[in-house]
């Protein structure tokens, strides 16, 4: 993929080009381990999963009503009630001509019956049931293997086990699964001005929010975080931390020190102890993002501004970690919405503005900016429910124009 200069930022790496380049340089871990089903949430399947049984394994009722023979349900039919079938307690007899069985949702269909009439469509008098309306064979019945058939592939290796996947795995009766081992990621911040929450701030100090926020996102992805804390702006200390982290973790994430200031040593140290894949992207926020390797450990240098750090983590680090973990990451759905206000945008960089999208009276989507678009204002980021994808060459967006966006509410951040 070619590298294109940007209109107003010559030499910056386009986002999609950088992402493609980065992913081609990463290899998935291959270590697997067995876990019990109740410990598998948020893990990555190491093997394809095939159903060992039919789901459901027997014909059962889709609702409360009466099991009968469809041919018996004719006008003015009077059927004799001969028993009850409950979930877990099936009726053991057989339904013959002119008979029916009271049946509950999920209960096994009695022998001889081939339809279920919902109770609202029946009249009952002294164990005689009078069905109303036409009845067809198979009506309101869940057939064996209607959900999954024995031997059918249910999930592919690389699937993340979320609550929905876990429910399906539970329905198969699986007790143990093979999953990829969790990634170990070293996390640190650099900067003399940074203090941990709870410490007193001296003049010029700020609290380190990036390490806390990025760490929380990593944990929600099921990643084991090795927290190296805050490293002072000292090349020797940064070098020591980088080498130690690379020996202990599958990947290293830093925050800060990748810009061009006199005390921004991260890129300098990375060049010294490792190798840089790329640095500086044609994106906003997040231009000073760095990617490289220290030994065999991928290195992700996030910008120091909190919004820039969060956005570049989502756009670049998240897919990179998915590949390292052996996860098959599905493409994020992109939606179209109408800008309900003018949006400022300069050509030259792809701009990921933070927005709030909502459904309009006509059913279409409309979006407004979520407060300040400054990369230092994270409070506006916390209010956003979407990221706008404003194209690299695009200028200001007028009210009423269509924009592309992705939803971020309910994700790992």
C-alpha positions as CSV (number, residue, x, y, z in Angstrom):
1,X,0.0,0.0,0.0
2,X,1.5,3.3,-1.0
3,X,2.4,6.1,1.4
4,X,0.8,9.4,0.4
5,X,1.8,12.8,1.6
6,X,-1.1,14.7,3.2
7,X,-2.2,18.1,1.9
8,X,-1.3,20.1,5.0
9,X,0.9,17.6,6.9
10,X,3.5,16.3,4.4
11,X,5.2,13.1,5.4
12,X,2.5,11.9,7.9
13,X,1.4,8.2,7.6
14,X,-2.2,7.8,6.5
15,X,-4.3,5.9,9.1
16,X,-5.3,2.9,7.0
17,X,-1.8,2.5,5.6
18,X,-0.3,2.5,9.1
19,X,-2.8,0.1,10.4
20,X,-2.3,-2.4,7.5
21,X,1.5,-2.1,7.9
22,X,1.3,-2.7,11.6
23,X,-0.9,-5.7,11.5
24,X,1.3,-7.4,8.9
25,X,4.2,-7.2,11.3
26,X,2.4,-9.0,14.2
27,X,2.1,-12.7,14.9
28,X,-0.4,-14.3,17.2
29,X,0.6,-16.2,20.3
30,X,0.1,-19.9,20.0
31,X,0.0,-21.0,23.6
32,X,-3.3,-22.6,24.6
33,X,-4.7,-23.7,28.0
34,X,-7.8,-25.5,29.2
35,X,-10.4,-23.6,31.3
36,X,-13.7,-24.6,32.8
37,X,-16.8,-23.1,31.3
38,X,-17.4,-20.8,34.2
39,X,-13.9,-19.3,33.9
40,X,-14.1,-18.8,30.1
41,X,-15.8,-15.4,29.9
42,X,-13.8,-12.9,27.8
43,X,-11.3,-15.6,26.7
44,X,-10.4,-16.4,23.0
45,X,-11.3,-19.9,21.7
46,X,-8.3,-21.8,20.6
47,X,-10.2,-24.5,18.7
48,X,-13.3,-24.7,16.5
49,X,-16.3,-25.7,18.6
50,X,-18.6,-28.5,17.2
51,X,-21.9,-29.4,18.8
52,X,-21.8,-32.7,20.6
53,X,-25.6,-32.9,20.7
54,X,-28.7,-31.8,18.9
55,X,-30.1,-28.6,20.3
56,X,-32.9,-29.0,21.3
57,X,-32.5,-32.8,21.7
58,X,-36.2,-33.5,21.6
59,X,-39.4,-31.9,20.2
60,X,-40.9,-29.5,22.7
61,X,-43.6,-26.9,23.0
62,X,-42.9,-23.3,22.1
63,X,-45.7,-22.1,24.4
64,X,-48.3,-23.0,27.1
65,X,-51.3,-24.8,25.6
66,X,-52.5,-28.2,24.6
67,X,-50.6,-31.0,22.6
68,X,-52.9,-32.8,20.2
69,X,-53.2,-34.3,16.7
70,X,-53.7,-31.7,14.1
71,X,-56.2,-33.8,12.3
72,X,-58.4,-33.8,15.4
73,X,-58.6,-30.0,15.7
74,X,-61.7,-29.5,13.5
75,X,-64.7,-27.3,13.9
76,X,-66.7,-28.2,17.1
77,X,-64.0,-30.8,18.1
78,X,-64.2,-31.9,21.8
79,X,-60.9,-33.4,22.9
80,X,-60.5,-35.4,26.2
81,X,-57.7,-34.1,28.4
82,X,-55.6,-37.2,29.5
83,X,-52.6,-35.6,31.3
84,X,-50.0,-32.9,31.6
85,X,-46.5,-32.5,30.2
86,X,-44.2,-30.2,32.2
87,X,-40.6,-29.1,31.6
88,X,-38.5,-31.8,33.1
89,X,-41.6,-34.0,33.7
90,X,-42.9,-35.3,30.4
91,X,-46.2,-37.1,29.9
92,X,-45.3,-40.8,29.5
93,X,-48.4,-41.9,27.6
94,X,-49.5,-41.5,24.0
95,X,-52.0,-39.1,22.6
96,X,-54.6,-41.0,20.6
97,X,-57.6,-39.9,18.5
98,X,-59.8,-37.3,20.2
99,X,-57.3,-36.8,23.0
100,X,-55.0,-34.0,24.1
101,X,-52.4,-33.2,26.8
102,X,-51.9,-30.0,28.8
103,X,-48.4,-28.8,28.0
104,X,-46.1,-26.1,29.2
105,X,-43.4,-24.1,27.4
106,X,-40.3,-26.2,26.9
107,X,-42.0,-29.5,27.9
108,X,-41.5,-32.6,25.7
109,X,-44.1,-33.2,23.1
110,X,-46.0,-36.4,23.9
111,X,-46.0,-39.4,21.5
112,X,-48.8,-39.2,19.0
113,X,-49.1,-35.4,19.2
114,X,-48.0,-33.3,16.2
115,X,-49.2,-29.8,17.1
116,X,-49.7,-27.5,20.1
117,X,-52.6,-25.0,20.4
118,X,-51.9,-22.0,22.6
119,X,-54.2,-22.0,25.7
120,X,-55.8,-18.7,24.6
121,X,-57.2,-20.4,21.6
122,X,-58.9,-23.2,23.6
123,X,-61.9,-23.4,25.8
124,X,-61.9,-25.9,28.7
125,X,-64.9,-27.5,30.4
126,X,-64.6,-30.5,32.8
127,X,-61.5,-32.0,31.2
128,X,-62.9,-31.5,27.7
129,X,-60.9,-29.1,25.5
130,X,-62.4,-27.2,22.6
131,X,-59.7,-25.8,20.2
132,X,-60.6,-22.8,18.1
133,X,-59.3,-21.9,14.7
134,X,-57.2,-23.9,12.2
135,X,-54.4,-26.1,13.4
136,X,-51.5,-27.3,11.3
137,X,-49.0,-30.1,11.8
138,X,-45.9,-28.8,13.6
139,X,-47.6,-25.7,14.9
140,X,-45.9,-24.2,18.0
141,X,-43.4,-27.0,18.2
142,X,-39.6,-26.7,18.5
143,X,-38.2,-29.5,16.5
144,X,-35.0,-31.5,17.4
145,X,-31.8,-29.8,16.1
146,X,-33.8,-26.7,15.2
147,X,-31.1,-24.6,16.8
148,X,-28.0,-26.7,16.3
149,X,-27.4,-30.2,14.9
150,X,-24.9,-32.7,16.3
151,X,-21.6,-32.2,14.6
152,X,-22.3,-28.7,13.3
153,X,-19.6,-26.1,13.8
154,X,-20.9,-23.6,16.2
155,X,-18.0,-21.2,16.7
156,X,-14.6,-20.8,15.0
157,X,-11.3,-20.6,16.7
158,X,-10.5,-16.9,17.4
159,X,-14.0,-16.2,18.8
160,X,-14.1,-14.0,21.9
161,X,-16.4,-15.6,24.5
162,X,-18.9,-13.0,25.5
163,X,-22.1,-13.5,27.4
164,X,-24.0,-14.6,24.2
165,X,-21.3,-17.1,23.2
166,X,-21.1,-18.4,26.7
167,X,-24.9,-19.1,26.7
168,X,-24.6,-21.1,23.5
169,X,-21.6,-23.1,24.9
170,X,-23.6,-23.8,28.0
171,X,-26.5,-25.2,25.9
172,X,-24.0,-27.7,24.5
173,X,-23.2,-29.1,27.9
174,X,-19.5,-28.4,27.5
175,X,-17.5,-28.4,30.8
176,X,-14.1,-27.4,29.6
177,X,-12.7,-25.4,26.7
178,X,-9.3,-24.7,25.2
179,X,-8.5,-21.0,24.9
180,X,-5.6,-18.8,24.1
181,X,-3.6,-17.8,27.1
182,X,-4.2,-14.2,28.1
183,X,-1.9,-11.5,26.7
184,X,0.5,-9.9,29.2
185,X,0.8,-6.2,28.4
186,X,3.3,-3.8,30.1
187,X,1.8,-0.4,30.7
188,X,3.6,2.8,31.8
189,X,3.5,6.5,31.6
190,X,6.4,8.9,31.1
191,X,6.6,12.5,32.4
192,X,8.0,14.5,35.3
193,X,4.7,16.3,35.6
194,X,2.6,13.2,36.3
195,X,1.3,12.2,39.7
196,X,-0.8,9.2,40.7
197,X,-4.4,9.9,42.0
198,X,-4.2,10.6,45.7
199,X,-0.8,12.4,45.6
200,X,-0.5,16.1,46.1
201,X,0.0,18.2,43.0
202,X,2.9,20.7,42.9
203,X,2.7,23.7,40.5
204,X,2.8,22.3,36.9
205,X,1.8,18.8,37.9
206,X,-1.2,16.8,36.6
207,X,-2.8,13.5,37.5
208,X,-1.9,10.5,35.3
209,X,-5.3,9.6,33.8
210,X,-4.0,7.8,30.7
211,X,-2.5,4.8,32.5
212,X,-5.6,4.4,34.5
213,X,-8.0,4.6,31.5
214,X,-5.9,2.5,29.2
215,X,-5.4,-0.1,32.0
216,X,-9.1,-0.3,32.4
217,X,-9.6,-0.9,28.7
218,X,-7.0,-3.6,28.8
219,X,-8.7,-5.3,31.7
220,X,-12.0,-5.3,30.0
221,X,-10.4,-7.1,27.1
222,X,-9.3,-9.8,29.4
223,X,-5.6,-8.8,29.2
224,X,-3.2,-9.2,32.2
225,X,-1.7,-5.8,32.8
226,X,1.8,-5.3,34.2
227,X,1.7,-1.8,35.6
228,X,5.1,-0.1,35.6
229,X,3.7,3.1,36.9
230,X,5.1,6.5,36.1
231,X,8.7,6.8,34.7
232,X,10.4,10.2,35.0
233,X,11.7,12.0,31.9
234,X,15.1,10.3,32.2
235,X,16.5,8.4,29.2
236,X,18.3,5.9,31.4
237,X,15.2,5.2,33.5
238,X,13.0,4.9,30.4
239,X,15.6,2.6,28.7
240,X,15.7,0.3,31.8
241,X,11.9,0.2,32.0
242,X,11.5,-0.6,28.3
243,X,14.0,-3.5,28.4
244,X,12.5,-5.0,31.5
245,X,9.0,-4.7,30.1
246,X,10.0,-6.3,26.8
247,X,11.4,-9.3,28.7
248,X,8.3,-9.8,30.8
249,X,5.3,-8.9,28.5
250,X,3.9,-9.8,25.1
251,X,3.5,-6.1,24.3
252,X,4.4,-2.7,25.7
253,X,2.2,0.4,25.8
254,X,3.5,3.8,26.8
255,X,1.8,7.1,27.2
256,X,3.5,10.3,26.5
257,X,7.0,11.2,25.3
258,X,6.4,10.5,21.6
259,X,6.1,14.2,20.5
260,X,8.9,16.5,19.5
261,X,9.5,18.4,22.8
262,X,13.0,18.6,24.4
263,X,12.0,16.1,27.1
264,X,10.1,13.6,24.9
265,X,12.5,10.7,25.1
266,X,10.3,7.8,24.2
267,X,11.0,7.8,20.5
268,X,14.7,8.4,21.1
269,X,15.0,5.4,23.5
270,X,12.9,3.2,21.2
271,X,15.4,3.9,18.4
272,X,18.2,3.0,20.7
273,X,16.9,-0.3,22.2
274,X,14.5,-1.4,19.5
275,X,13.2,-0.5,16.0
276,X,10.6,1.9,14.9
277,X,7.9,0.8,12.4
278,X,6.4,4.2,12.0
279,X,5.9,7.4,13.9
280,X,3.5,10.3,13.3
281,X,0.2,9.6,11.7
282,X,-2.2,11.7,9.5
283,X,-4.9,11.4,12.2
284,X,-6.5,13.9,14.6
285,X,-6.3,13.4,17.5
286,X,-3.2,11.2,17.8
287,X,-0.6,12.4,15.3
288,X,2.4,11.5,17.5
289,X,1.6,7.8,17.7
290,X,4.6,5.4,17.5
291,X,4.8,1.7,16.7
292,X,7.8,-0.6,16.8
293,X,9.4,-3.5,18.5
294,X,11.8,-4.1,21.4
295,X,13.2,-7.5,20.8
296,X,10.1,-9.6,19.9
297,X,7.6,-7.4,21.9
298,X,5.5,-4.9,19.9
299,X,5.7,-1.4,21.2
300,X,2.8,1.1,21.1
301,X,3.7,4.7,22.0
302,X,0.4,6.6,22.7
303,X,0.3,10.4,22.7
304,X,0.2,12.1,26.0
305,X,-3.0,14.0,25.5
306,X,-5.8,11.8,27.0
307,X,-8.2,11.9,24.1
308,X,-5.4,11.2,21.7
309,X,-4.3,8.2,23.8
310,X,-7.8,6.7,24.0
311,X,-8.6,7.3,20.3
312,X,-5.4,5.8,19.0
313,X,-5.7,2.9,21.4
314,X,-9.1,2.1,19.9
315,X,-8.1,2.7,16.3
316,X,-4.7,0.9,16.3
317,X,-3.8,-0.8,19.5
318,X,-7.1,-2.7,19.9
319,X,-6.8,-4.4,16.5
320,X,-3.2,-5.1,17.1
321,X,-3.8,-6.8,20.5
322,X,-6.6,-8.8,18.9
323,X,-4.2,-10.2,16.3
324,X,-1.6,-11.0,19.0
325,X,-4.2,-12.8,21.1
326,X,-5.5,-14.8,18.2
327,X,-8.8,-13.1,18.2
328,X,-10.8,-12.7,15.0
329,X,-11.9,-9.1,15.3
330,X,-15.0,-8.3,13.3
331,X,-15.1,-5.0,11.4
332,X,-16.8,-2.2,13.2
333,X,-20.1,-1.3,11.5
334,X,-20.0,2.3,10.2
335,X,-23.2,4.3,10.1
336,X,-24.3,7.4,8.2
337,X,-25.8,10.4,10.1
338,X,-26.8,13.9,9.3
339,X,-24.7,16.6,11.0
340,X,-27.1,18.7,13.1
341,X,-24.6,21.5,13.5
342,X,-21.5,22.7,11.6
343,X,-18.3,20.8,12.3
344,X,-14.9,22.4,12.0
345,X,-12.4,20.3,10.0
346,X,-9.2,21.1,8.1
347,X,-8.0,19.0,5.2
348,X,-4.8,17.0,5.7
349,X,-5.6,14.5,8.5
350,X,-8.4,12.0,9.1
351,X,-10.3,13.5,12.0
352,X,-12.0,11.3,14.5
353,X,-14.3,13.7,16.3
354,X,-16.3,12.8,19.3
355,X,-20.0,13.0,18.9
356,X,-23.4,12.3,20.3
357,X,-25.7,10.5,17.8
358,X,-29.5,10.1,18.3
359,X,-32.5,8.9,16.3
360,X,-34.6,11.7,14.8
361,X,-38.4,11.9,14.5
362,X,-38.2,10.6,10.9
363,X,-36.1,7.6,12.1
364,X,-32.9,8.9,10.6
365,X,-29.7,9.4,12.6
366,X,-28.5,12.9,13.6
367,X,-25.2,13.8,15.3
368,X,-23.7,16.7,17.1
369,X,-20.3,17.3,18.5
370,X,-19.8,16.1,22.1
371,X,-18.4,19.3,23.6
372,X,-14.9,20.5,23.0
373,X,-12.9,18.6,20.4
374,X,-9.6,19.5,22.1
375,X,-7.4,16.4,22.6
376,X,-6.8,17.5,26.2
377,X,-10.5,17.6,27.2
378,X,-11.5,14.1,28.2
379,X,-14.7,15.1,30.0
380,X,-16.3,15.7,26.5
381,X,-15.0,12.3,25.4
382,X,-16.7,10.7,28.4
383,X,-20.1,12.1,27.1
384,X,-19.6,10.9,23.6
385,X,-21.4,7.8,22.2
386,X,-19.8,7.8,18.8
387,X,-16.6,8.6,16.8
388,X,-17.0,10.5,13.6
389,X,-14.8,9.4,10.7
390,X,-14.1,12.6,8.8
391,X,-12.1,11.9,5.7
392,X,-8.5,13.1,5.3
393,X,-9.2,15.5,2.4
394,X,-12.5,16.8,3.8
395,X,-12.9,20.3,5.0
396,X,-15.5,21.9,7.2
397,X,-18.8,20.0,7.5
398,X,-21.9,22.1,7.0
399,X,-25.1,21.5,9.0
400,X,-27.2,19.0,7.1
401,X,-24.2,17.1,5.4
402,X,-23.9,13.4,5.9
403,X,-21.0,12.0,8.0
404,X,-19.7,8.5,8.8
405,X,-19.5,7.4,12.4
406,X,-19.1,4.3,14.6
407,X,-20.8,3.7,17.9
408,X,-18.6,3.4,21.0
409,X,-21.1,3.1,23.8
410,X,-21.1,-0.4,25.4
411,X,-17.6,-1.3,24.1
412,X,-14.6,-1.9,26.3
413,X,-14.2,1.8,26.9
